[in-house]
Amino acid sequence: MTRPRICFLCSLVALTLICATGVRIESALPPQGAASSNSHQASLQRTDEKIIGRDLWVDDPVDIGALAVKGVPIELGKKFSAKLITEQSGGLEEDWFENLEITVNNNSDKRITYLQVSLRFPLFDNSDSSVGMFYHFVLGVDLRASGQAATLAEPFSLDAGASHTIRLNEKDLKEIKKRLEMTKKPLAEVNKVFIHISVVGYEDGLQWQAGKYVRPEKQRQSDNKVIEKMIYGNEPCEVSELSVKNVKIASIERLVQYGVTKTPRDSYEFSARSVAKNGGGPEEDWLENLKLTIKNKSDKLITYIGLSIQFPETEVNGPTMVDTSLNLGIHPKAPAEWANRSAPLALLPGDTVTFTLSAQELTSIKKFLASRKFQLAGLNKAVIRMETVILEDGITWSGGNFSKPSKS
């Protein structure tokens, strides 16, 4: 049976890729009377005064030299009027971030060849600089990139003492607005944004990140492979067993770095050579015949489970590549032609179901990776994430939160 590629799940994955683990979205099941209260609160949040600040490290090697919005210079960390700037330069007042220009200065004594500058949108009143929605500007070739994957990014060079201006284009603004809307906080209601120097890479191979200097290793193909399962405390279902090529893999719970925080994950570690020897098939196809036994932990019938597989090593030449096409059951919003090709799911409380990665899906994943010059054999880690679980009464679980879609 072929499971269709459900495109609308991509938006759910995008939110995961850009939000730190510590972010918690308020429950979409408010008490009675909360709708009008939330509307009033939203009106209080929206203000004409905006601030673009800076997340600082003690020995930051890159400084912010100048800032401008809609062609109008502004001061870092100082309030400005979105209304006045719109009156001067045009556009929409709610698009107060339009045509943002950030001039960065290389304060070090070495040439920078890789630079990641992030915009942090704090979604709630939280002073933790690791929490929020992040949007990244990436310049140059990641120091970890090797082989064909390293040829995809454009080279970048910033000499010691030199400056470079990063410009937010129309595509960037559109993507930021889309991601913010997914958090139920549109750009017009965001009053503070912080510039975050995430990574600085030098021509000598040294890299600065989060106040520390390291010498990252080039990515190399390894026989040791890892499949991680992201863990949420309130998941309505859980992965109880995992196997590859019909070889069962034992799990170990580990704390894994995720952005600037650490999060618990079930880690399934194995030798691709050993698994291929015992289970057959090509050694390089280390995800072949991947099987997950999924148990319903809730007290309700489950009718749909959406899964994704992330490949974190692909971030060396762009956003983390994520396949969101994997599912069990029929999503209630799936087009009729897709629904007709899927088998319904009715997973009772306490029961289990087996998800199997088909040969067609494995081929699709390999083609997907090849679009950014990666080969599955050259990657050593995959992360499985439970994206969406739908219960029989319409309650939907996603990203650690339960919600119930409105009838409209």
TORKOL-4160 file (C-alpha; in steps of 0.2 Angstrom, whole numbers, padded with zeros to 4 digits, m for minus):
408
<pt num="1" X="0000" Y="0000" Z="0000"/>
<pt num="2" X="0007" Y="0017" Z="m0005"/>
<pt num="3" X="0004" Y="0031" Z="0008"/>
<pt num="4" X="0002" Y="0048" Z="0000"/>
<pt num="5" X="0013" Y="0063" Z="0003"/>
<pt num="6" X="0002" Y="0075" Z="0013"/>
<pt num="7" X="0008" Y="0092" Z="0009"/>
<pt num="8" X="m0001" Y="0102" Z="0022"/>
<pt num="9" X="0009" Y="0093" Z="0036"/>
<pt num="10" X="0025" Y="0103" Z="0030"/>
<pt num="11" X="0019" Y="0118" Z="0039"/>
<pt num="12" X="0019" Y="0108" Z="0056"/>
<pt num="13" X="0037" Y="0103" Z="0052"/>
<pt num="14" X="0043" Y="0121" Z="0048"/>
<pt num="15" X="0037" Y="0126" Z="0066"/>
<pt num="16" X="0047" Y="0112" Z="0073"/>
<pt num="17" X="0063" Y="0117" Z="0064"/>
<pt num="18" X="0063" Y="0135" Z="0069"/>
<pt num="19" X="0057" Y="0134" Z="0087"/>
<pt num="20" X="0068" Y="0130" Z="0102"/>
<pt num="21" X="0063" Y="0115" Z="0113"/>
<pt num="22" X="0058" Y="0126" Z="0127"/>
<pt num="23" X="0044" Y="0135" Z="0118"/>
<pt num="24" X="0027" Y="0130" Z="0124"/>
<pt num="25" X="0011" Y="0134" Z="0114"/>
<pt num="26" X="m0004" Y="0138" Z="0125"/>
<pt num="27" X="m0018" Y="0124" Z="0124"/>
<pt num="28" X="m0030" Y="0127" Z="0110"/>
<pt num="29" X="m0044" Y="0121" Z="0122"/>
<pt num="30" X="m0048" Y="0137" Z="0132"/>
<pt num="31" X="m0061" Y="0138" Z="0145"/>
<pt num="32" X="m0078" Y="0146" Z="0141"/>
<pt num="33" X="m0077" Y="0165" Z="0139"/>
<pt num="34" X="m0058" Y="0164" Z="0134"/>
<pt num="35" X="m0061" Y="0169" Z="0116"/>
<pt num="36" X="m0066" Y="0186" Z="0119"/>
<pt num="37" X="m0053" Y="0188" Z="0133"/>
<pt num="38" X="m0039" Y="0182" Z="0120"/>
<pt num="39" X="m0046" Y="0195" Z="0108"/>
<pt num="40" X="m0044" Y="0209" Z="0120"/>
<pt num="41" X="m0027" Y="0203" Z="0125"/>
<pt num="42" X="m0021" Y="0203" Z="0107"/>
<pt num="43" X="m0027" Y="0221" Z="0105"/>
<pt num="44" X="m0017" Y="0226" Z="0121"/>
<pt num="45" X="m0001" Y="0217" Z="0114"/>
<pt num="46" X="m0002" Y="0227" Z="0097"/>
<pt num="47" X="0008" Y="0243" Z="0099"/>
<pt num="48" X="0016" Y="0256" Z="0087"/>
<pt num="49" X="0032" Y="0255" Z="0097"/>
<pt num="50" X="0045" Y="0242" Z="0091"/>
<pt num="51" X="0062" Y="0237" Z="0096"/>
<pt num="52" X="0076" Y="0228" Z="0088"/>
<pt num="53" X="0088" Y="0222" Z="0101"/>
<pt num="54" X="0103" Y="0211" Z="0102"/>
<pt num="55" X="0107" Y="0194" Z="0111"/>
<pt num="56" X="0125" Y="0197" Z="0117"/>
<pt num="57" X="0139" Y="0185" Z="0121"/>
<pt num="58" X="0155" Y="0190" Z="0131"/>
<pt num="59" X="0167" Y="0188" Z="0117"/>
<pt num="60" X="0156" Y="0191" Z="0102"/>
<pt num="61" X="0168" Y="0192" Z="0087"/>
<pt num="62" X="0154" Y="0200" Z="0076"/>
<pt num="63" X="0147" Y="0217" Z="0080"/>
<pt num="64" X="0131" Y="0226" Z="0073"/>
<pt num="65" X="0137" Y="0242" Z="0064"/>
<pt num="66" X="0120" Y="0249" Z="0058"/>
<pt num="67" X="0102" Y="0245" Z="0056"/>
<pt num="68" X="0088" Y="0251" Z="0045"/>
<pt num="69" X="0070" Y="0247" Z="0042"/>
<pt num="70" X="0061" Y="0252" Z="0026"/>
<pt num="71" X="0077" Y="0262" Z="0021"/>
<pt num="72" X="0075" Y="0272" Z="0037"/>
<pt num="73" X="0090" Y="0271" Z="0050"/>
<pt num="74" X="0086" Y="0265" Z="0067"/>
<pt num="75" X="0096" Y="0262" Z="0083"/>
<pt num="76" X="0099" Y="0245" Z="0090"/>
<pt num="77" X="0090" Y="0243" Z="0106"/>
<pt num="78" X="0080" Y="0259" Z="0105"/>
<pt num="79" X="0061" Y="0261" Z="0102"/>
<pt num="80" X="0055" Y="0267" Z="0086"/>
<pt num="81" X="0038" Y="0271" Z="0078"/>
<pt num="82" X="0032" Y="0259" Z="0065"/>
<pt num="83" X="0018" Y="0271" Z="0060"/>
<pt num="84" X="0031" Y="0285" Z="0057"/>
<pt num="85" X="0042" Y="0274" Z="0047"/>
<pt num="86" X="0028" Y="0268" Z="0036"/>
<pt num="87" X="0022" Y="0286" Z="0033"/>
<pt num="88" X="0040" Y="0291" Z="0027"/>
<pt num="89" X="0043" Y="0275" Z="0017"/>
<pt num="90" X="0026" Y="0268" Z="0012"/>
<pt num="91" X="0021" Y="0250" Z="0014"/>
<pt num="92" X="0010" Y="0242" Z="0027"/>
<pt num="93" X="0012" Y="0247" Z="0046"/>
<pt num="94" X="0010" Y="0229" Z="0051"/>
<pt num="95" X="0025" Y="0224" Z="0040"/>
<pt num="96" X="0036" Y="0235" Z="0051"/>
<pt num="97" X="0050" Y="0223" Z="0048"/>
<pt num="98" X="0050" Y="0226" Z="0029"/>
<pt num="99" X="0067" Y="0228" Z="0020"/>
<pt num="100" X="0077" Y="0226" Z="0036"/>
<pt num="101" X="0096" Y="0229" Z="0034"/>
<pt num="102" X="0109" Y="0223" Z="0047"/>
<pt num="103" X="0127" Y="0228" Z="0044"/>
<pt num="104" X="0139" Y="0217" Z="0053"/>
<pt num="105" X="0157" Y="0220" Z="0057"/>
<pt num="106" X="0171" Y="0207" Z="0059"/>
<pt num="107" X="0179" Y="0212" Z="0075"/>
<pt num="108" X="0191" Y="0198" Z="0075"/>
<pt num="109" X="0209" Y="0197" Z="0067"/>
<pt num="110" X="0204" Y="0183" Z="0055"/>
<pt num="111" X="0194" Y="0181" Z="0039"/>
<pt num="112" X="0177" Y="0175" Z="0041"/>
<pt num="113" X="0171" Y="0162" Z="0028"/>
<pt num="114" X="0155" Y="0156" Z="0037"/>
<pt num="115" X="0142" Y="0166" Z="0046"/>
<pt num="116" X="0125" Y="0162" Z="0053"/>
<pt num="117" X="0115" Y="0177" Z="0060"/>
<pt num="118" X="0098" Y="0174" Z="0067"/>
<pt num="119" X="0083" Y="0184" Z="0071"/>
<pt num="120" X="0074" Y="0179" Z="0087"/>
<pt num="121" X="0056" Y="0182" Z="0090"/>
<pt num="122" X="0051" Y="0180" Z="0108"/>
<pt num="123" X="0034" Y="0172" Z="0108"/>
<pt num="124" X="0030" Y="0175" Z="0126"/>
<pt num="125" X="0037" Y="0186" Z="0140"/>
<pt num="126" X="0053" Y="0175" Z="0143"/>
<pt num="127" X="0071" Y="0182" Z="0146"/>
<pt num="128" X="0079" Y="0166" Z="0140"/>
<pt num="129" X="0088" Y="0170" Z="0124"/>
<pt num="130" X="0087" Y="0151" Z="0119"/>
<pt num="131" X="0068" Y="0152" Z="0118"/>
<pt num="132" X="0057" Y="0159" Z="0103"/>
<pt num="133" X="0055" Y="0158" Z="0085"/>
<pt num="134" X="0071" Y="0159" Z="0075"/>
<pt num="135" X="0074" Y="0164" Z="0057"/>
<pt num="136" X="0092" Y="0161" Z="0050"/>
<pt num="137" X="0103" Y="0170" Z="0038"/>
<pt num="138" X="0117" Y="0159" Z="0032"/>
<pt num="139" X="0132" Y="0165" Z="0023"/>
<pt num="140" X="0146" Y="0154" Z="0016"/>
<pt num="141" X="0150" Y="0136" Z="0017"/>
<pt num="142" X="0148" Y="0127" Z="0034"/>
<pt num="143" X="0165" Y="0121" Z="0041"/>
<pt num="144" X="0157" Y="0104" Z="0043"/>
<pt num="145" X="0152" Y="0102" Z="0025"/>
<pt num="146" X="0162" Y="0090" Z="0014"/>
<pt num="147" X="0160" Y="0081" Z="m0003"/>
<pt num="148" X="0147" Y="0086" Z="m0015"/>
<pt num="149" X="0136" Y="0094" Z="m0001"/>
<pt num="150" X="0149" Y="0107" Z="0002"/>
<pt num="151" X="0147" Y="0114" Z="m0016"/>
<pt num="152" X="0129" Y="0119" Z="m0014"/>
<pt num="153" X="0132" Y="0135" Z="m0004"/>
<pt num="154" X="0140" Y="0151" Z="m0011"/>
<pt num="155" X="0157" Y="0155" Z="m0004"/>
<pt num="156" X="0158" Y="0170" Z="0008"/>
<pt num="157" X="0172" Y="0181" Z="0014"/>
<pt num="158" X="0173" Y="0194" Z="0027"/>
<pt num="159" X="0191" Y="0201" Z="0031"/>
<pt num="160" X="0196" Y="0207" Z="0048"/>
<pt num="161" X="0189" Y="0224" Z="0052"/>
<pt num="162" X="0177" Y="0223" Z="0036"/>
<pt num="163" X="0158" Y="0225" Z="0036"/>
<pt num="164" X="0144" Y="0216" Z="0027"/>
<pt num="165" X="0126" Y="0221" Z="0025"/>
<pt num="166" X="0112" Y="0207" Z="0027"/>
<pt num="167" X="0096" Y="0212" Z="0019"/>
<pt num="168" X="0079" Y="0204" Z="0022"/>
<pt num="169" X="0070" Y="0202" Z="0006"/>
<pt num="170" X="0052" Y="0199" Z="0001"/>
<pt num="171" X="0053" Y="0181" Z="0002"/>
<pt num="172" X="0061" Y="0181" Z="0019"/>
<pt num="173" X="0047" Y="0193" Z="0026"/>
<pt num="174" X="0034" Y="0181" Z="0019"/>
<pt num="175" X="0042" Y="0166" Z="0027"/>
<pt num="176" X="0043" Y="0175" Z="0044"/>
<pt num="177" X="0025" Y="0180" Z="0043"/>
<pt num="178" X="0019" Y="0163" Z="0039"/>
<pt num="179" X="0029" Y="0155" Z="0053"/>
<pt num="180" X="0023" Y="0168" Z="0066"/>
<pt num="181" X="0005" Y="0165" Z="0060"/>
<pt num="182" X="0007" Y="0147" Z="0065"/>
<pt num="183" X="0012" Y="0152" Z="0082"/>
<pt num="184" X="m0004" Y="0162" Z="0083"/>
<pt num="185" X="0006" Y="0178" Z="0085"/>
<pt num="186" X="0006" Y="0188" Z="0069"/>
<pt num="187" X="0021" Y="0200" Z="0065"/>
<pt num="188" X="0010" Y="0216" Z="0069"/>
<pt num="189" X="0009" Y="0209" Z="0087"/>
<pt num="190" X="0027" Y="0206" Z="0089"/>
<pt num="191" X="0035" Y="0221" Z="0097"/>
<pt num="192" X="0053" Y="0215" Z="0100"/>
<pt num="193" X="0065" Y="0206" Z="0089"/>
<pt num="194" X="0083" Y="0201" Z="0094"/>
<pt num="195" X="0098" Y="0199" Z="0083"/>
<pt num="196" X="0107" Y="0183" Z="0087"/>
<pt num="197" X="0125" Y="0179" Z="0081"/>
<pt num="198" X="0124" Y="0160" Z="0080"/>
<pt num="199" X="0139" Y="0154" Z="0072"/>
<pt num="200" X="0156" Y="0161" Z="0065"/>
<pt num="201" X="0168" Y="0151" Z="0055"/>
<pt num="202" X="0185" Y="0156" Z="0051"/>
<pt num="203" X="0197" Y="0152" Z="0036"/>
<pt num="204" X="0209" Y="0142" Z="0048"/>
<pt num="205" X="0195" Y="0130" Z="0052"/>
<pt num="206" X="0191" Y="0137" Z="0069"/>
<pt num="207" X="0173" Y="0140" Z="0074"/>
<pt num="208" X="0164" Y="0152" Z="0087"/>
<pt num="209" X="0147" Y="0147" Z="0093"/>
<pt num="210" X="0138" Y="0152" Z="0109"/>
<pt num="211" X="0154" Y="0160" Z="0117"/>
<pt num="212" X="0165" Y="0145" Z="0114"/>
<pt num="213" X="0178" Y="0141" Z="0100"/>
<pt num="214" X="0179" Y="0124" Z="0093"/>
<pt num="215" X="0187" Y="0115" Z="0078"/>
<pt num="216" X="0172" Y="0106" Z="0070"/>
<pt num="217" X="0176" Y="0090" Z="0061"/>
<pt num="218" X="0171" Y="0087" Z="0043"/>
<pt num="219" X="0156" Y="0076" Z="0040"/>
<pt num="220" X="0161" Y="0059" Z="0036"/>
<pt num="221" X="0152" Y="0043" Z="0032"/>
<pt num="222" X="0152" Y="0031" Z="0046"/>
<pt num="223" X="0147" Y="0013" Z="0049"/>
<pt num="224" X="0139" Y="0018" Z="0065"/>
<pt num="225" X="0121" Y="0024" Z="0062"/>
<pt num="226" X="0109" Y="0032" Z="0074"/>
<pt num="227" X="0090" Y="0033" Z="0073"/>
<pt num="228" X="0083" Y="0045" Z="0087"/>
<pt num="229" X="0065" Y="0047" Z="0092"/>
<pt num="230" X="0060" Y="0064" Z="0099"/>
<pt num="231" X="0051" Y="0062" Z="0116"/>
<pt num="232" X="0036" Y="0072" Z="0122"/>
<pt num="233" X="0029" Y="0069" Z="0139"/>
<pt num="234" X="0011" Y="0069" Z="0134"/>
<pt num="235" X="0011" Y="0059" Z="0117"/>
<pt num="236" X="m0005" Y="0049" Z="0115"/>
<pt num="237" X="0005" Y="0035" Z="0107"/>
<pt num="238" X="0023" Y="0029" Z="0109"/>
<pt num="239" X="0036" Y="0019" Z="0099"/>
<pt num="240" X="0038" Y="0003" Z="0108"/>
<pt num="241" X="0049" Y="m0006" Z="0096"/>
<pt num="242" X="0060" Y="m0002" Z="0081"/>
<pt num="243" X="0069" Y="m0013" Z="0068"/>
<pt num="244" X="0079" Y="m0011" Z="0052"/>
<pt num="245" X="0080" Y="m0024" Z="0039"/>
<pt num="246" X="0070" Y="m0035" Z="0051"/>
<pt num="247" X="0084" Y="m0033" Z="0064"/>
<pt num="248" X="0077" Y="m0027" Z="0081"/>
<pt num="249" X="0087" Y="m0012" Z="0088"/>
<pt num="250" X="0088" Y="m0009" Z="0107"/>
<pt num="251" X="0085" Y="0009" Z="0113"/>
<pt num="252" X="0095" Y="0020" Z="0125"/>
<pt num="253" X="0088" Y="0037" Z="0132"/>
<pt num="254" X="0100" Y="0051" Z="0129"/>
<pt num="255" X="0100" Y="0070" Z="0132"/>
<pt num="256" X="0103" Y="0077" Z="0114"/>
<pt num="257" X="0108" Y="0095" Z="0110"/>
<pt num="258" X="0094" Y="0103" Z="0101"/>
<pt num="259" X="0098" Y="0121" Z="0096"/>
<pt num="260" X="0105" Y="0129" Z="0112"/>
<pt num="261" X="0096" Y="0117" Z="0124"/>
<pt num="262" X="0096" Y="0098" Z="0127"/>
<pt num="263" X="0081" Y="0087" Z="0126"/>
<pt num="264" X="0078" Y="0068" Z="0130"/>
<pt num="265" X="0077" Y="0056" Z="0115"/>
<pt num="266" X="0076" Y="0037" Z="0113"/>
<pt num="267" X="0092" Y="0033" Z="0103"/>
<pt num="268" X="0093" Y="0017" Z="0093"/>
<pt num="269" X="0112" Y="0014" Z="0088"/>
<pt num="270" X="0118" Y="0001" Z="0077"/>
<pt num="271" X="0131" Y="m0004" Z="0064"/>
<pt num="272" X="0125" Y="m0003" Z="0046"/>
<pt num="273" X="0137" Y="m0017" Z="0041"/>
<pt num="274" X="0131" Y="m0029" Z="0055"/>
<pt num="275" X="0113" Y="m0026" Z="0051"/>
<pt num="276" X="0115" Y="m0029" Z="0033"/>
<pt num="277" X="0125" Y="m0045" Z="0036"/>
<pt num="278" X="0111" Y="m0051" Z="0047"/>
<pt num="279" X="0096" Y="m0044" Z="0038"/>
<pt num="280" X="0101" Y="m0043" Z="0020"/>
<pt num="281" X="0100" Y="m0029" Z="0008"/>
<pt num="282" X="0113" Y="m0016" Z="0003"/>
<pt num="283" X="0123" Y="m0009" Z="0018"/>
<pt num="284" X="0121" Y="0009" Z="0012"/>
<pt num="285" X="0102" Y="0008" Z="0013"/>
<pt num="286" X="0102" Y="0008" Z="0032"/>
<pt num="287" X="0084" Y="0014" Z="0033"/>
<pt num="288" X="0078" Y="m0001" Z="0023"/>
<pt num="289" X="0062" Y="m0009" Z="0029"/>
<pt num="290" X="0062" Y="0002" Z="0045"/>
<pt num="291" X="0048" Y="m0004" Z="0056"/>
<pt num="292" X="0040" Y="0005" Z="0071"/>
<pt num="293" X="0028" Y="m0003" Z="0083"/>
<pt num="294" X="0017" Y="0011" Z="0089"/>
<pt num="295" X="0006" Y="0009" Z="0105"/>
<pt num="296" X="m0010" Y="0019" Z="0109"/>
<pt num="297" X="m0007" Y="0026" Z="0126"/>
<pt num="298" X="m0023" Y="0037" Z="0127"/>
<pt num="299" X="m0040" Y="0032" Z="0132"/>
<pt num="300" X="m0048" Y="0035" Z="0115"/>
<pt num="301" X="m0048" Y="0028" Z="0098"/>
<pt num="302" X="m0034" Y="0034" Z="0086"/>
<pt num="303" X="m0039" Y="0037" Z="0068"/>
<pt num="304" X="m0023" Y="0045" Z="0061"/>
<pt num="305" X="m0004" Y="0046" Z="0065"/>
<pt num="306" X="0008" Y="0057" Z="0055"/>
<pt num="307" X="0026" Y="0054" Z="0056"/>
<pt num="308" X="0042" Y="0063" Z="0049"/>
<pt num="309" X="0060" Y="0059" Z="0047"/>
<pt num="310" X="0073" Y="0073" Z="0050"/>
<pt num="311" X="0091" Y="0072" Z="0044"/>
<pt num="312" X="0100" Y="0084" Z="0055"/>
<pt num="313" X="0117" Y="0083" Z="0046"/>
<pt num="314" X="0109" Y="0091" Z="0031"/>
<pt num="315" X="0109" Y="0108" Z="0039"/>
<pt num="316" X="0127" Y="0111" Z="0033"/>
<pt num="317" X="0120" Y="0118" Z="0017"/>
<pt num="318" X="0103" Y="0124" Z="0021"/>
<pt num="319" X="0088" Y="0120" Z="0032"/>
<pt num="320" X="0087" Y="0103" Z="0040"/>
<pt num="321" X="0079" Y="0091" Z="0027"/>
<pt num="322" X="0063" Y="0083" Z="0034"/>
<pt num="323" X="0052" Y="0070" Z="0025"/>
<pt num="324" X="0034" Y="0072" Z="0031"/>
<pt num="325" X="0025" Y="0060" Z="0020"/>
<pt num="326" X="0024" Y="0045" Z="0032"/>
<pt num="327" X="0007" Y="0041" Z="0040"/>
<pt num="328" X="m0005" Y="0028" Z="0046"/>
<pt num="329" X="m0024" Y="0031" Z="0043"/>
<pt num="330" X="m0033" Y="0044" Z="0033"/>
<pt num="331" X="m0031" Y="0062" Z="0038"/>
<pt num="332" X="m0049" Y="0070" Z="0039"/>
<pt num="333" X="m0043" Y="0084" Z="0027"/>
<pt num="334" X="m0035" Y="0073" Z="0014"/>
<pt num="335" X="m0041" Y="0075" Z="m0004"/>
<pt num="336" X="m0053" Y="0061" Z="m0009"/>
<pt num="337" X="m0041" Y="0054" Z="m0022"/>
<pt num="338" X="m0028" Y="0052" Z="m0008"/>
<pt num="339" X="m0040" Y="0045" Z="0005"/>
<pt num="340" X="m0045" Y="0031" Z="m0008"/>
<pt num="341" X="m0027" Y="0025" Z="m0008"/>
<pt num="342" X="m0025" Y="0024" Z="0011"/>
<pt num="343" X="m0031" Y="0011" Z="0023"/>
<pt num="344" X="m0041" Y="0018" Z="0038"/>
<pt num="345" X="m0034" Y="0017" Z="0055"/>
<pt num="346" X="m0044" Y="0012" Z="0071"/>
<pt num="347" X="m0031" Y="0010" Z="0085"/>
<pt num="348" X="m0040" Y="0005" Z="0101"/>
<pt num="349" X="m0033" Y="0011" Z="0118"/>
<pt num="350" X="m0018" Y="m0001" Z="0123"/>
<pt num="351" X="m0017" Y="m0008" Z="0106"/>
<pt num="352" X="m0002" Y="m0008" Z="0094"/>
<pt num="353" X="0000" Y="m0005" Z="0075"/>
<pt num="354" X="0016" Y="m0007" Z="0065"/>
<pt num="355" X="0022" Y="0006" Z="0053"/>
<pt num="356" X="0034" Y="0000" Z="0039"/>
<pt num="357" X="0044" Y="0011" Z="0028"/>
<pt num="358" X="0040" Y="0004" Z="0010"/>
<pt num="359" X="0053" Y="0002" Z="m0004"/>
<pt num="360" X="0044" Y="0016" Z="m0013"/>
<pt num="361" X="0046" Y="0028" Z="0002"/>
<pt num="362" X="0064" Y="0024" Z="0004"/>
<pt num="363" X="0067" Y="0028" Z="m0014"/>
<pt num="364" X="0058" Y="0044" Z="m0012"/>
<pt num="365" X="0068" Y="0049" Z="0003"/>
<pt num="366" X="0085" Y="0045" Z="m0007"/>
<pt num="367" X="0079" Y="0056" Z="m0021"/>
<pt num="368" X="0074" Y="0070" Z="m0009"/>
<pt num="369" X="0091" Y="0070" Z="m0001"/>
<pt num="370" X="0100" Y="0070" Z="m0018"/>
<pt num="371" X="0091" Y="0086" Z="m0022"/>
<pt num="372" X="0103" Y="0094" Z="m0010"/>
<pt num="373" X="0118" Y="0083" Z="m0015"/>
<pt num="374" X="0117" Y="0071" Z="0000"/>
<pt num="375" X="0117" Y="0052" Z="m0001"/>
<pt num="376" X="0108" Y="0042" Z="0012"/>
<pt num="377" X="0124" Y="0031" Z="0014"/>
<pt num="378" X="0134" Y="0047" Z="0019"/>
<pt num="379" X="0123" Y="0052" Z="0033"/>
<pt num="380" X="0124" Y="0044" Z="0050"/>
<pt num="381" X="0108" Y="0050" Z="0059"/>
<pt num="382" X="0089" Y="0051" Z="0057"/>
<pt num="383" X="0077" Y="0058" Z="0069"/>
<pt num="384" X="0059" Y="0052" Z="0070"/>
<pt num="385" X="0046" Y="0064" Z="0076"/>
<pt num="386" X="0028" Y="0060" Z="0079"/>
<pt num="387" X="0020" Y="0075" Z="0070"/>
<pt num="388" X="0001" Y="0073" Z="0072"/>
<pt num="389" X="m0011" Y="0061" Z="0081"/>
<pt num="390" X="m0029" Y="0063" Z="0078"/>
<pt num="391" X="m0042" Y="0055" Z="0090"/>
<pt num="392" X="m0059" Y="0049" Z="0086"/>
<pt num="393" X="m0068" Y="0064" Z="0093"/>
<pt num="394" X="m0057" Y="0076" Z="0082"/>
<pt num="395" X="m0045" Y="0081" Z="0096"/>
<pt num="396" X="m0028" Y="0083" Z="0088"/>
<pt num="397" X="m0011" Y="0081" Z="0096"/>
<pt num="398" X="0004" Y="0090" Z="0088"/>
<pt num="399" X="0020" Y="0096" Z="0095"/>
<pt num="400" X="0016" Y="0092" Z="0113"/>
<pt num="401" X="m0001" Y="0101" Z="0112"/>
<pt num="402" X="m0019" Y="0096" Z="0110"/>
<pt num="403" X="m0032" Y="0106" Z="0100"/>
<pt num="404" X="m0049" Y="0104" Z="0093"/>
<pt num="405" X="m0052" Y="0111" Z="0075"/>
<pt num="406" X="m0067" Y="0123" Z="0074"/>
<pt num="407" X="m0081" Y="0117" Z="0063"/>
<pt num="408" X="m0078" Y="0130" Z="0050"/>
